[in-house]
Amino acid sequence: MDWDLTSFFPSVESAEYGRFREALERTADALRPRVEALALEPAAGEEAWVCLLLDIEDFQARLSHLGAYLSCLTAADTANEAATTAESAYAELRARAETIGEGIVAALGRAPEATLEAVLRDKRLEGAEFYVRETKSLAAHRMDLPRESLNAALSVNGTKAWNQLYARLSGELTFPIRKADGAEERVPMARRANLLASPARALREAAFTGGNEAWAGYETVCERALNAIAGARLTLDRERGVEHFLDNACRSARIRRETLDAMFTAIGDAAPALQRLAAYRAELLGEPRASYRDLAAPAFTPPEDEPPMEWEEGCRLIGDAFAAAYPALGAFFHESLAARWYDHTPRPSKRPGGFCTTSRLSGENRVYMTYEADLGSVLTLAHEVGHAWHSRILRGARPFASGYPMTLAESASTFAEMILVEGVMQSDAFSVGRKRALLDTDLRRAVIFTLELPVRFHFEKRFYEERRDGFVPARRLRELMVAEQKRSFGVTLGEDGADPLFWASKQHFYADAVMFYNFPYTFGYLLSQSLFARFREQGPSFLGEYESFLAQSGSMRCEDLIRESLGESIDEPAFWFRALSPLQSLPPALEALRTDGGGG
């Protein structure tokens, strides 16, 4: 592993780790009866409420520290048995924490308003009101406490177990790639996404076909896991009185259903223009139609005389772009590199994907990815640094006020990507060839965020609709996936351009804690377009407003935050139409670079 995790614990088998975990278990044992007592007597003294909430906050911060550490260990090495065993024990502790959390929801739901007002006036809970009010609102969508506690306990061997099975499978799965000399090499599934981003069409075809053949061999496992996770959620919704499965996703995203509908209405109405972006990319690739084999493929690569974008060069590129446009972000990036917060090298037994995780106890981040010495990897790195910067801005906030939804998280990450692209495009230090490649990557991402990610949302929505009526077999999952791909891309998608097994290969569908994982990325991408437009208009003076926006993201709902910070109404399609409009400038900008012969 590249990163240094010793500031968390020396190792998962160390005495320090053992003492920390045991202390958390003792705290969980002590908290549960206190929570249950307040659930029975919610009008108890104010001091009892304040002390319990403070102890809950401390417990959650320490739990996040442990969880961040274990997520790093198990992602970096799926064959690490000690870490896998520790993660299983942590899942049980998380289940106990969820029981405590459900107790707090029940207690707050029954607490008299006068008691709650008095509790929130206490200076020790300053800044915690949003968390307390949001938690109280959840009580309307919960079963009684004994059943919620039973559900939390059963989830360890239910939805969480299915998620862990899928994660283990994806980490161990390999597929064959035939090299130029004719020899066959088996590569881990973690590398597939990067191979699909190769400039060599034959390599992309091999990764697409070989990867799907590997997933097809485990289609039944994926089918069972997906149905089990969704079935459990729908059963809980019924018992909790949740009217529609999207209600949970919207609550988690801190948006109203009207806002979600407004965003997808705008995307649907803009579909012809967005599909033209996909058609233009296919033309650049020399293909008649778009294909899932080529969505991540570069149409331009840096000139042959320029070396690959190795890790050190990619970091320098990001650091220079950040420092020029946003000095504080640049300084933070260099600080995090010096502290070795990044695991980036390709290797076997490494889980696919990338993430940034944060300890609410120490405020430290760690970034996980598989870096492949190309511009796509550079943008991914910038994306994850944006997440880390968001957490740094919130480091001074209390833990209760530092938990932000994915909808707002993705705006910070995409904003960082846009700084990188803008910095390179405005600099004379980079060749025209490299600028072409980076702008093409920006165009690729526009297509993915506005056409491909909506496919995932609409597929998942249709799947849940059908899952309410019974088991959905793999055959039908394939049909649903292809239908949504054709609907989103329209005539732009080639006859053989769909990916019928995308539902099996995309790990986001199997997340046990978050359903509809993908739409927040589109939300954040388009929101970042609005934020960056302000940055272009106002220059460096906007960065104070931007940091204020990030600082409040843990203590406001999205509609309120954006109305206050931008003066915009995101529950109306007009906001999203304006956010989509800058994307139409990408093809002309690329065409201008295509006709520029200078710099390679």
Helices and strands as residue ranges (DSSP letters): H 15-40, H 46-76, H 81-110, H 113-120, G 123-125, H 129-137, G 138-141, H 145-155, H 159-172, E 174-178, E 184-188, G 189-191, H 192-195, H 201-216, H 219-240, H 245-253, H 257-269, H 271-284, H 311-325, H 327-338, E 342-343, E 355-358, E 365-368, H 375-393, G 399-401, H 406-426, H 432-447, I 448-452, H 453-467, H 474-489, G 490-492, H 502-505, G 507-510, H 519-538, G 539-541, H 542-551, H 558-566, H 573-580, G 581-585, H 586-594
